[in-house]
């Protein structure tokens, strides 16, 4: 039988799907009580400091952003999340501020990290629903196209072509925003070339 505190945690998890140790402590649980809930299989420890309901599916995107608040999914990962490509990259790619300590993300988590200045960091970022049903931060379609053009030497040209084709055929495109970002990222000539070929 669950006590009142445990019921509160279960209800909270039904709303939020994944929680941090800090969130559980804010709900009034001690470290011992959290461990007891894990032992009783009321919650499962996904990884250190993150918990979910035992029946819930793990969401690697949401888990990463709960743990690393400054990480914004971008480049090939954003293309995939926006359904602009059918190719799923073997590694996640994310953008962080230039001064962010990113070494752990690269060495321990295997994430491709792109560091940018403060002006570019927050440009064109939006919240979308991950494939597992949680809200995550991702560069929008227009910013993502500019990002992949900047890194075109390490991204398969077929993926870039597919992304542009899908974007230009989409009802969600905003060419004004695309060209505004293209000027900021200095890829406006490249984007015009893609548009001339594909439109």
N, C-alpha and C positions, 0 to 999 in steps of 0.2 A: 504494500500500500504506500502511495506517495504522500509525502507531507506537503504542506502549503507552499513552501519555498520551491520544492521540486516541481510542483504543478505550475508555478509561475514561470520557471525556466522552460518547461515543455511548451507552454503557450507562447512564450517569447520566441522560441525556436521555430514554432509553426509559422510565425510572422516573418522571421528574419533568415531562416534556413542555416546560416552559419554565424557563430558568435565567437568573440575573443574572450580570453580569461578576464580581461578588464570589464567587459559587459556583464559577465556572470557575477563578478565581485560587486558591481554596481547594483545588481539585483539582490545583494545581501548574502551571497555564498562565500564561504571561506575556501581555501585551497583543499582542505580535508573534505568538505562537502562536495566539491567538484569531483574529486577523486572517487568519492563514494558513489556519485551518480554514474561515473564511468564503470566502476566495478559492478553496479547493479544493472548495467546496460540500458540505462535511461537515456544516456547521451553517448556519443562516440567521439574520441579524440582523433581529429583528422591529421593533425600534426601539432607540434608544440604550440600551445596558446590558442588553438582553434578547435571548436566543437560544433557538432551538428546532431540531429536526431539519427538514431541508428539506421532508419529506413531511407534516409535521404541520399540522393546521388551527390557525389563530390563534384564541386565546380572549381576547376583549377584557376579560372580567370578571377572569380570572386575571392577565392582564397588568397591569391597573390595580392589583390588590391587591398584586402583587409590587413594583410601583413605589411605591405609596402605601399603606404598611402599616396606617395608621389608618382607611382608607376601608372602611366597611361598607355594602353595598348595602341600600337601604331604599325605602320608599314605593312608587311605581309600578313601579320595577325589581324590588323584592322581590315585589310581587303577581305579576308576570310569571314570575319564577323559581320561585315556589311554585305556578304554574299556577292562580292564583286569578282571572286575567283573560286574555282572548284578545287584548287590546290591548297592542301593544308600543310603549312610549313612544319618541319620536324622540331623547330624551336620557336617559342614565343618571342615576339619582339615588342619592346616597350620603350617609351621616351621618358626621360627624367630631367630635372633641372641640371645645368652644368656642374653646380657645386655639390650635387648629391653623391653620397658615398655608395657607389654602384657595384663595387668589386664582389660583394657577397652574391648579388643577383647573377653575376656572370659565372663566378667560380662554383657556387653551391647549387644554384637553381638552373643554370644552363640557359639563361635568358639572353637574347641579343639586346643590348642596351644602347640606345642612342641618346647622347646628352646634348641639350640645346640651351641657348640663353633664355632669360626670363621672358623676353618679348615673344619668342616663338613657342615657349613651353605651353602656355594656356590658350594659344590660338587654335580655334576650330575644334575644341574638345566638347564632346557631348556624352550623355548617359544613354546607353542602350541596354536591352535585356540580353543577357548571355544565353547560349544554347541550353543552359540549365535553369533559366528562369530568374536570374538575379541581375540587379542593376550594376553595370560596370562602366568605367570611363574609357572612352575610345576616341581617337581622332576622327572627325567626320569625313565623309567621302571626299570632299574637295581638298582638305588638308592632306589626307592619305595619298591622293594622287600626286600632290606636290612632293610629299616625302619620298615616295617610291622613285620619282624621277631624279631626285637628288642622289639617291643610292642606286641608280640604274646599272652601275657597273657590277653590282653583286646580286642583282635580281634578274631572273630569267626574263628575257624580252617578251616571251609568249604570255607570261603572267601579266606584265604591264599592258600589253595589247588587249588581252582579255578584260582587264579591269577598266580600261578606257572605253572599250566597246560596250560593256555592261552599263557603265555610268552614262554614256551618251544615249543609250536606249532606254534609260530609266526615267520614270515620271518624277523621280525625287531629285533630279539634277538641278543645280543652281549655277548657271554659267557665269553670272556676275560675281558670285562669291569665289568660284574657281579662279577667275582671272585676277581678282583682288589678291588672293593668296599667292597666285603664280608670280605676281610682281614682287611681293614681299620675299618669296623664296628664290626669285630670279630664275624661274623656269618658264616664263611666259612664252618665249619663242618655241620652246619644245612643246608646250601644250597646244599652241596654235597649229603646229605641225601635225600633232595627233588628230586634232579636230578637223583639219583640212582633209586628211586621209580617210577618216572614219565617218564623217558626217555626209 
